[in-house]
Amino acid sequence: MKKKNWILGVLLLVGLAAIVYFGRGRIHFNWHVFVEQIQQANWWLIAIGISMIWIGYGIRAARWSVLLSPTRKSSWRETVGPQVIGYTGVALLGRPADLMRPYLTARKLKTTISAQVAVYVVERMFDAGTMALIFSTVLSFAPDKRTLPHPELLRHLAMTGLIGTIGLAAIAAAIRLSGNALARGSRLIFAGFAPRVGDGIASRILAFRSGLEVLSSLREVAVASAQSLLMWGIITVAYLETAHAFDKSPELHSLTLARCMVLMAASMAASTVQLPVIGWFTQIAAVAAVFQTFFGVRWEPALGCSAMLLIVTYLSVVPVGLIWARVERISLREVAVESEHAGEVLAHPEADRANLL
């Protein structure tokens, strides 16, 4: 675990504690109502939300196989295990454990870690692009977009994200098609006054191009794009069904798709810096604050729904992942350390990218 992440997590926790302490006289919280909201939730809808998330892991595994196909043919059945165990590691050990997925996949399929990390990087590009597309489309055409808090700001943010994604895709396409020429050009530009800078830029361009080689044809791009849209559509359904399960709160039970986009954006932003256990509470508090501040939800159902969203979208994989890891005799903590070390080695140009296993 990185020391700076722990420091940031502690600061966030201290900040939340300070907010609770100084705002305790203004926030009227009833624990009886909170427990009642949880007990009276529609558990069938929550079960649907969990099912959607689990289906999403299967689609994610299938997409991983598609992106890996130019270098290693595999099926989703081979890649779903590392996905489930990897996300279990992230839930329990924090965001730095995210490299467990490419590390475990490389170990299972007997491929290089560099090949799997390349898939991981491209996967993240598809995730960001898909969410930007969904977010901007919904906020542009939703019938209730004017009822959202700061609608113009949200629309501008959505369009900025979409334009940024298109720009990133254009840069990626240029590097994929002409990476060698761009690397030579960077060396020539900086040759006269900063050759080391030029060499550094060139090495990063070539490394990025090497990662983009997983996209060997338009077929992989099309299939991965369709899988990404399907997966994030299913995840959106999970968020909606979980919120609608709190039918004693009119604001939650009638949560619209446009408001769900704002909720998902807040949840994902809160999970960016995820620490063991501490991150759970910071994420719950952040999402509850969005519910209460922007949508007028009372604190009791807001916290109840936020906690349930964390369980559905983030922690529901843990029991399955722990059992799976036990069956395959995998130690989450050991693999997390090994995968983080492998990532650090790959980050250096002098690293042996041929095989770190």
C-alpha positions in Angstrom: 0.0 0.0 0.0 1.4 3.4 -1.0 2.1 5.7 2.0 0.6 8.7 0.2 -2.7 6.8 -0.3 -2.9 6.1 3.4 -2.2 9.7 4.3 -4.9 10.9 1.9 -7.4 8.3 3.3 -6.7 9.4 6.9 -7.1 13.1 5.9 -10.5 12.2 4.2 -11.6 10.4 7.3 -10.5 13.2 9.6 -12.4 15.7 7.3 -15.6 13.6 7.5 -15.3 13.3 11.3 -14.9 17.1 11.5 -18.0 17.7 9.3 -20.0 15.3 11.5 -18.7 16.9 14.7 -19.4 20.5 13.7 -22.6 19.7 11.9 -24.1 17.5 14.6 -26.4 20.3 15.7 -27.7 20.9 12.3 -28.1 17.3 11.1 -31.0 15.6 12.7 -30.4 11.9 12.3 -32.8 9.2 13.6 -31.2 5.8 13.9 -34.6 4.1 14.2 -35.7 5.6 10.9 -32.4 4.5 9.3 -32.9 0.9 10.4 -36.5 1.0 9.3 -35.5 2.2 5.8 -33.2 -0.8 5.5 -35.7 -3.3 6.8 -38.5 -2.1 4.6 -36.4 -1.9 1.4 -37.6 -4.1 -1.6 -35.0 -6.9 -1.4 -36.1 -8.4 -4.7 -34.9 -5.2 -6.4 -31.7 -5.3 -4.5 -31.2 -9.0 -5.6 -31.8 -7.8 -9.2 -29.1 -5.2 -8.7 -26.6 -7.7 -7.4 -27.4 -10.0 -10.4 -26.7 -7.2 -12.8 -23.3 -6.6 -11.3 -22.4 -10.3 -11.4 -23.5 -10.4 -15.1 -21.3 -7.4 -15.6 -18.3 -9.4 -14.4 -19.0 -12.0 -17.0 -19.2 -9.4 -19.8 -16.0 -7.8 -18.5 -14.3 -11.2 -18.7 -15.6 -11.7 -22.3 -14.3 -8.3 -23.3 -10.9 -9.1 -21.8 -10.7 -12.2 -23.9 -11.6 -10.2 -27.0 -8.8 -7.6 -26.3 -6.4 -10.4 -25.6 -7.3 -12.4 -28.8 -4.5 -11.0 -31.0 -1.8 -12.5 -28.7 -3.6 -15.3 -26.9 -6.9 -17.0 -27.7 -9.0 -17.6 -24.6 -12.6 -17.8 -23.5 -14.5 -15.8 -20.9 -14.5 -18.9 -18.6 -10.8 -18.6 -18.4 -10.7 -14.9 -17.6 -13.7 -14.5 -15.3 -11.9 -16.0 -12.3 -9.1 -13.4 -12.3 -11.7 -10.7 -12.7 -13.8 -11.8 -9.7 -10.8 -12.5 -7.5 -9.1 -9.2 -8.6 -12.2 -7.1 -7.8 -12.4 -8.9 -4.4 -8.9 -7.8 -3.8 -9.7 -4.2 -4.6 -12.8 -4.3 -2.3 -10.8 -5.6 0.6 -7.3 -4.2 0.0 -8.0 -0.9 -1.8 -7.5 0.5 -5.3 -3.7 -0.3 -5.6 -4.7 -4.0 -5.8 -6.3 -3.3 -9.2 -3.3 -4.8 -10.9 -4.2 -8.2 -9.5 -6.5 -8.8 -12.5 -3.8 -8.6 -15.2 -1.3 -10.4 -12.9 -3.7 -13.3 -12.1 -4.7 -13.5 -15.8 -1.1 -13.7 -16.9 -0.4 -16.4 -14.4 -3.4 -18.5 -15.3 -3.0 -18.2 -19.1 0.8 -18.4 -18.9 1.3 -15.2 -20.8 3.5 -12.1 -20.1 2.3 -9.6 -17.6 3.1 -6.8 -20.0 0.5 -8.3 -22.5 -2.1 -8.4 -19.7 -1.3 -4.8 -18.5 -1.8 -3.6 -22.1 -5.3 -5.1 -22.1 -5.9 -3.5 -18.7 -4.9 0.0 -20.0 -7.1 -0.4 -23.1 -10.0 -1.7 -21.0 -9.8 1.4 -18.9 -10.0 3.5 -22.1 -13.1 1.7 -23.2 -14.7 2.2 -19.7 -14.0 5.9 -19.7 -15.2 6.4 -23.2 -18.4 4.4 -22.7 -19.3 6.2 -19.5 -18.6 9.6 -21.2 -20.8 8.6 -24.1 -23.7 7.4 -21.9 -23.4 10.4 -19.5 -23.4 13.0 -22.2 -26.2 11.3 -24.2 -28.5 11.0 -21.1 -27.9 14.5 -19.9 -28.4 15.9 -23.4 -31.7 14.2 -24.1 -33.3 13.3 -20.8 -36.8 14.9 -20.4 -36.0 15.9 -16.8 -32.5 17.3 -17.5 -33.7 20.9 -16.5 -34.7 19.6 -13.0 -31.1 18.5 -12.2 -28.9 20.6 -10.0 -26.8 23.0 -12.0 -28.0 21.5 -15.4 -25.9 23.7 -17.6 -22.7 22.9 -15.6 -23.5 19.1 -15.8 -24.2 19.4 -19.5 -20.9 21.2 -20.1 -19.0 18.6 -18.0 -20.7 15.8 -20.0 -19.8 17.4 -23.3 -16.2 18.1 -22.1 -15.8 14.5 -21.1 -17.2 13.3 -24.5 -14.9 15.7 -26.5 -12.0 14.6 -24.3 -12.8 10.9 -25.0 -13.0 11.5 -28.8 -9.7 13.4 -28.6 -8.1 10.6 -26.7 -9.4 8.1 -29.2 -7.9 10.2 -32.0 -4.5 10.3 -30.3 -4.6 6.6 -29.6 -5.5 5.9 -33.3 -2.6 8.1 -34.4 -0.1 6.4 -32.1 -1.5 2.9 -33.1 -1.0 3.7 -36.8 2.1 5.9 -36.7 3.7 5.4 -33.4 7.2 4.8 -34.7 7.1 8.0 -36.8 5.8 10.0 -33.9 8.6 8.6 -31.7 11.2 9.6 -34.2 9.6 13.0 -34.6 9.8 13.7 -30.8 13.5 12.7 -30.8 14.2 15.1 -33.7 12.2 18.0 -32.1 14.1 17.8 -28.8 17.5 16.7 -30.2 19.1 20.1 -30.2 18.3 21.3 -26.6 16.7 18.4 -24.6 17.6 15.0 -26.0 16.7 13.2 -22.8 13.2 14.7 -22.9 12.8 13.6 -26.5 14.0 10.1 -25.6 11.6 9.9 -22.7 8.6 11.0 -24.8 9.6 8.6 -27.6 9.8 5.6 -25.1 6.4 6.4 -23.7 4.9 6.6 -27.2 6.4 3.3 -28.2 5.2 1.7 -24.9 1.7 3.0 -25.5 1.7 1.8 -29.1 2.8 -1.6 -27.9 -0.2 -1.7 -25.6 -2.6 -0.7 -28.3 -1.5 -3.6 -30.4 -4.2 -5.6 -28.7 -6.5 -3.7 -31.1 -5.4 -5.5 -34.2 -8.5 -4.9 -36.3 -11.8 -3.0 -36.4 -13.6 -6.2 -35.3 -11.9 -6.1 -31.8 -12.8 -2.4 -31.5 -16.5 -3.0 -32.5 -17.0 -6.1 -30.3 -15.3 -4.5 -27.3 -17.3 -1.3 -27.8 -20.6 -3.2 -27.9 -19.6 -5.2 -24.8 -18.7 -2.0 -23.0 -22.1 -0.4 -23.8 -23.9 -3.5 -22.6 -21.9 -3.8 -19.4 -22.3 -0.2 -18.4 -26.0 -0.3 -19.3 -26.4 -3.3 -17.0 -24.4 -1.5 -14.2 -26.7 1.5 -14.6 -29.7 -0.8 -14.1 -28.1 -2.1 -10.9 -27.9 1.5 -9.6 -31.4 2.3 -10.5 -32.9 -0.9 -9.0 -31.0 -0.4 -5.8 -32.3 3.1 -5.4 -35.8 2.2 -6.4 -35.7 -0.5 -3.7 -36.1 2.2 -1.1 -39.8 2.7 -1.8 -40.5 4.5 1.5 -38.5 7.5 0.1 -40.3 9.1 -2.8 -37.1 10.7 -4.1 -35.2 7.4 -4.3 -38.2 5.3 -5.5 -38.7 7.6 -8.4 -35.0 8.3 -9.2 -34.7 9.0 -12.9 -32.0 7.9 -15.4 -30.6 11.4 -15.6 -30.3 11.7 -11.8 -28.8 8.2 -11.7 -26.0 9.5 -14.0 -25.1 12.2 -11.5 -25.2 9.5 -8.7 -22.9 7.2 -10.7 -20.4 10.0 -11.4 -20.3 10.9 -7.7 -19.9 7.2 -6.7 -17.1 6.6 -9.2 -15.3 9.8 -8.2 -15.4 8.7 -4.5 -14.0 5.3 -5.4 -11.0 6.7 -7.2 -8.9 6.7 -4.1 -10.1 3.5 -2.4 -8.5 2.3 0.8 -9.2 -0.8 2.9 -12.4 -0.3 5.0 -11.8 3.5 5.3 -12.8 3.9 1.7 -16.1 2.2 2.3 -17.2 4.9 4.7 -15.8 7.8 2.6 -17.7 6.5 -0.4 -21.0 6.0 1.6 -20.7 9.5 3.0 -19.9 11.1 -0.4 -22.9 9.4 -2.1 -25.2 10.2 0.8 -24.2 13.9 0.6 -25.1 13.9 -3.1 -28.5 12.4 -2.3 -29.2 14.9 0.4 -27.7 18.0 -1.1 -28.8 17.7 -4.7 -31.9 15.5 -4.6 -33.4 16.5 -1.2 -33.3 12.9 0.2 -33.5 12.7 4.0 -30.3 11.6 5.7 -31.6 8.3 6.9 -32.7 6.9 3.5 -29.7 8.6 1.9 -27.2 6.8 4.1 -29.2 3.6 3.9 -29.3 3.6 0.1 -25.6 4.7 -0.1 -24.6 1.8 2.1 -26.7 -0.6 0.0 -25.2 0.7 -3.3 -21.7 0.0 -1.9 -22.8 -3.6 -1.0 -24.5 -4.2 -4.4 -21.9 -2.6 -6.7 -18.7 -3.1 -4.8 -18.9 -5.7 -2.0 -21.3 -8.3 -3.3 -18.4 -10.0 -5.2 -16.4 -10.5 -2.0 -18.0 -13.8 -0.8 -17.7 -15.4 -4.3 -14.2 -14.1 -4.8 -13.0 -15.4 -1.4 -14.3 -18.8 -2.1 -12.8 -18.8 -5.6 -9.4 -17.7 -4.2 -9.6 -20.4 -1.6 -10.4 -23.1 -4.2 -7.4 -21.9 -6.4 -5.2 -21.5 -3.3 -4.6 -17.9 -3.9 -3.5 -15.5 -1.2 -5.0 -12.1 -1.9 -2.5 -10.2 0.1 0.5 -12.0 -1.5 -0.8 -11.5 -5.0 -1.6 -7.9 -4.3 2.1 -7.3 -3.3 3.4 -9.3 -6.2 1.2 -7.5 -8.8 2.1 -4.1 -7.4 5.8 -4.9 -7.6 5.3 -6.1 -11.2 3.5 -2.9 -12.1 6.4 -0.9 -10.7 8.9 -2.9 -12.7 6.9 -2.4 -15.9 6.8 1.3 -15.3 10.5 1.6 -15.9 11.8 1.6 -19.5 14.7 -0.6 -18.5 12.4 -3.3 -17.2 12.3 -6.7 -18.9 9.0 -6.6 -20.6 9.3 -10.0 -22.0 8.2 -11.9 -18.9 8.0 -10.9 -15.3 6.6 -14.2 -14.1 
